[in-house]
Amino acid sequence: MRHPRRKLVLAVVGFGLAIFLLWATFSGVLGPDDGTPAMVASVVGLLILGVAGYFVVTGGMTARAAAQLEAGTDVIASWRVPTAIWQRFRNIRLEGTGVRVPMLKGLLFAPRAVAEGETVEIICGARGALIDGRYFSLAPGRGVGMEQAGMVLTDPPCVAIIIGLLAGAHGSPRTTRWLLLLPIPPGARNEANKAIRHYAAAVDSVRDIGDLARAYPRRTRILFWAILIPAVVAAITGVTLEVNDYPGELPAWLGITGIMTTLGTLLVAAKVRFSGRR
């Protein structure tokens, strides 16, 4: 996100406008609640409220993270890129990086043109990076988040980070992957290597439910049976009560909750069981 503070201010202004429109709707300032002005104001206010509320939260978090990096908090490495190297960096295309991963859509960052003699600052933090004032979250994850970190020998060489993002439409989200490049001038190779080592270690430390289950097999078995047995008992009890016309909603509640919990537990167990097989 470029200029996170500016976007946060705009989101706060939008949030305030939405609150004003909703207040005007329900206070009677715009006439009856079923009148056209009030209805339009309420619809517009709700739409702005949802969008602005989202950007207030995300913008606030991004602005805070960017400010911490600029203040030197949790900085892993930093360097400045001279104009000539930045101009060569702008010419890099995805196909020239040699990076091949499934669902890789393109480059995540589009570098702007810079004036002669201008240098661009890059700051690599523990969980994010600033490049030319734009903040990118680098929280590690599987499917969503930072998935790989290394170096590509382009001209100039770059720190290369694969970031997974959720995308999709019509209720079918999927993971798409994007490549974030951080150009490395000749004098910044050591700093870049520090960042790569940190990010690669962060990616390696990510554990999913299958990893945890294999790391703690005894605890996993105990947890599995502790959830499955009560769920099966609840399902059987609920079905039995329902068959015998027990009054009230207890049979349906026990039966549905027990069956759904049983199926969910078995599905998770199957995923964990077979996720480590090749």
Rosetta blueprint (number, residue, H / E / L):
1 M L
2 R E
3 H L
4 P H
5 R H
6 R H
7 K H
8 L H
9 V H
10 L H
11 A H
12 V H
13 V H
14 G H
15 F H
16 G H
17 L H
18 A H
19 I H
20 F H
21 L H
22 L H
23 W H
24 A H
25 T H
26 F H
27 S L
28 G L
29 V L
30 L L
31 G L
32 P L
33 D L
34 D L
35 G L
36 T H
37 P H
38 A H
39 M H
40 V H
41 A H
42 S H
43 V H
44 V H
45 G H
46 L H
47 L H
48 I H
49 L H
50 G H
51 V H
52 A H
53 G H
54 Y H
55 F H
56 V H
57 V H
58 T H
59 G H
60 G H
61 M H
62 T H
63 A H
64 R H
65 A H
66 A H
67 A H
68 Q H
69 L H
70 E H
71 A L
72 G L
73 T L
74 D L
75 V E
76 I E
77 A E
78 S E
79 W E
80 R E
81 V E
82 P L
83 T H
84 A H
85 I H
86 W H
87 Q H
88 R H
89 F H
90 R H
91 N L
92 I L
93 R L
94 L H
95 E H
96 G H
97 T L
98 G L
99 V L
100 R L
101 V L
102 P L
103 M L
104 L E
105 K E
106 G E
107 L E
108 L L
109 F L
110 A L
111 P L
112 R L
113 A L
114 V L
115 A L
116 E L
117 G L
118 E L
119 T L
120 V E
121 E E
122 I E
123 I E
124 C E
125 G E
126 A L
127 R L
128 G E
129 A E
130 L E
131 I E
132 D L
133 G L
134 R E
135 Y E
136 F E
137 S E
138 L L
139 A L
140 P E
141 G L
142 R L
143 G L
144 V L
145 G E
146 M E
147 E E
148 Q E
149 A E
150 G E
151 M E
152 V E
153 L L
154 T L
155 D L
156 P L
157 P L
158 C E
159 V E
160 A E
161 I E
162 I E
163 I E
164 G E
165 L E
166 L E
167 A E
168 G L
169 A L
170 H L
171 G L
172 S L
173 P L
174 R E
175 T E
176 T E
177 R E
178 W E
179 L E
180 L E
181 L E
182 L E
183 P E
184 I L
185 P L
186 P H
187 G H
188 A H
189 R H
190 N H
191 E H
192 A H
193 N H
194 K H
195 A H
196 I H
197 R H
198 H H
199 Y H
200 A H
201 A H
202 A H
203 V H
204 D H
205 S L
206 V L
207 R L
208 D L
209 I H
210 G H
211 D H
212 L H
213 A H
214 R H
215 A H
216 Y L
217 P H
218 R H
219 R H
220 T H
221 R H
222 I H
223 L H
224 F H
225 W H
226 A H
227 I H
228 L H
229 I H
230 P H
231 A H
232 V H
233 V H
234 A H
235 A H
236 I H
237 T H
238 G H
239 V H
240 T H
241 L H
242 E H
243 V H
244 N L
245 D L
246 Y L
247 P L
248 G L
249 E L
250 L H
251 P H
252 A H
253 W H
254 L H
255 G H
256 I H
257 T H
258 G H
259 I H
260 M H
261 T H
262 T H
263 L H
264 G H
265 T H
266 L H
267 L H
268 V H
269 A H
270 A H
271 K H
272 V H
273 R H
274 F H
275 S H
276 G L
277 R L
278 R L
